[in-house]
Amino acid sequence: MPETGVCPCGGGLLDACCGPYLASQSWPETAERLMRSRYSAFALGDAEHLIRTWHPRTRPETIDLDDTVWTQLDILDVVDGGVHDRDGVVEFTAHWRRGRRGGVQTERSRFERRGGRWFYLDAQA
């Protein structure tokens, strides 16, 4: 994982944004921060972070990342998911490219706090 440069989630420099989460130096304090870190993990090919932040109830045993290039993240809506909430929803659009094709994926992701930490639960595309 690169330690410098712009964070894929669009939140600033990587080392001051999602970098500490991807490096397991800290844990995202809100559902939106977790979603942004997971987008960055997809963009940077960090399957370990994706597995680590997936709720144990819905987590797959493995994850295979393909050659999709994630190019932009747009947050559309955030419902709850704050530091004192138990559940949260983040709706977003992720722009992608694969070879000569490109597109967007819109998703409503659900998050749940467990043991004081946020985890990705599931999503509706």
C-alpha positions in Angstrom: 0.0 0.0 0.0 1.4 3.4 -0.9 1.9 5.6 2.2 1.7 9.0 0.5 -0.4 10.6 -2.3 -4.1 11.3 -2.6 -6.4 8.9 -0.8 -8.7 7.0 -3.3 -11.8 7.9 -1.3 -11.2 11.6 -2.1 -10.8 12.6 1.5 -7.3 14.1 1.3 -3.9 12.6 1.6 -3.8 8.9 2.1 -1.6 9.0 5.3 -4.0 11.5 6.9 -7.2 9.8 5.6 -7.7 6.0 5.1 -4.0 5.1 5.4 -4.0 4.5 9.2 -7.1 2.3 8.8 -5.6 0.2 6.0 -2.4 -0.2 8.0 -4.4 -1.3 11.1 -3.1 1.7 13.1 -6.6 2.8 14.0 -10.2 1.8 13.4 -12.8 4.0 11.6 -14.9 5.9 14.1 -18.0 6.2 11.9 -19.8 4.1 9.3 -18.9 6.6 6.6 -15.2 6.5 7.5 -15.3 2.7 7.4 -17.1 2.7 4.0 -14.5 5.2 2.7 -11.7 2.9 4.0 -13.2 -0.1 2.3 -13.5 1.8 -1.0 -9.8 2.7 -0.7 -9.0 -0.9 0.1 -10.8 -2.0 -3.1 -9.0 0.7 -5.1 -5.6 -0.3 -3.7 -6.2 -4.1 -3.7 -6.1 -4.6 0.1 -8.2 -7.7 0.6 -7.0 -8.1 4.2 -8.7 -4.8 5.2 -11.9 -5.8 3.5 -12.0 -9.1 5.3 -11.0 -7.5 8.6 -13.8 -4.9 8.5 -16.5 -7.3 7.3 -19.1 -8.4 10.0 -18.4 -12.0 11.1 -22.1 -12.9 10.5 -21.8 -12.1 6.7 -18.1 -12.3 6.0 -16.9 -14.6 3.2 -13.9 -16.8 3.9 -11.9 -15.2 1.1 -12.2 -12.4 -1.3 -10.8 -12.2 -4.8 -10.2 -8.8 -6.3 -10.4 -8.4 -10.0 -8.7 -5.9 -12.4 -11.3 -3.2 -11.8 -9.8 0.3 -11.5 -11.9 2.3 -9.0 -11.7 6.0 -10.1 -14.0 8.1 -8.0 -16.3 7.9 -4.9 -19.4 10.0 -4.4 -21.2 9.9 -1.1 -25.0 10.3 -1.7 -26.5 9.8 1.8 -25.5 8.8 5.3 -28.1 7.6 7.8 -26.9 7.3 11.4 -23.5 5.5 11.7 -22.1 8.1 14.1 -19.9 7.6 17.1 -22.9 6.9 19.4 -25.0 4.9 16.9 -25.4 1.1 16.7 -26.3 0.9 13.0 -25.7 3.0 10.0 -26.3 3.2 6.2 -24.1 4.8 3.6 -25.3 5.2 0.1 -22.7 5.9 -2.5 -21.7 5.8 -6.2 -18.4 4.3 -7.1 -17.0 5.0 -10.6 -14.9 2.2 -12.2 -13.0 1.2 -15.3 -12.1 -2.3 -16.5 -10.1 -2.3 -19.7 -11.8 -0.1 -22.2 -15.2 -0.2 -20.4 -16.3 2.0 -17.5 -19.3 2.5 -15.4 -20.8 3.4 -12.0 -22.1 1.3 -9.2 -24.6 2.7 -6.7 -25.0 0.9 -3.4 -26.6 1.3 0.0 -24.3 -0.4 2.5 -25.4 -1.3 6.0 -23.0 -1.2 8.9 -23.2 -2.4 12.5 -21.2 -1.5 15.5 -19.8 -4.6 17.4 -17.5 -4.4 20.4 -17.2 -0.6 19.8 -16.0 -1.0 16.2 -17.9 -0.5 13.0 -18.2 -3.4 10.5 -19.7 -3.7 7.0 -22.8 -5.9 7.2 -24.2 -6.1 3.7 -25.4 -3.9 0.7 -28.1 -3.4 -1.8 -26.9 -2.5 -5.3 
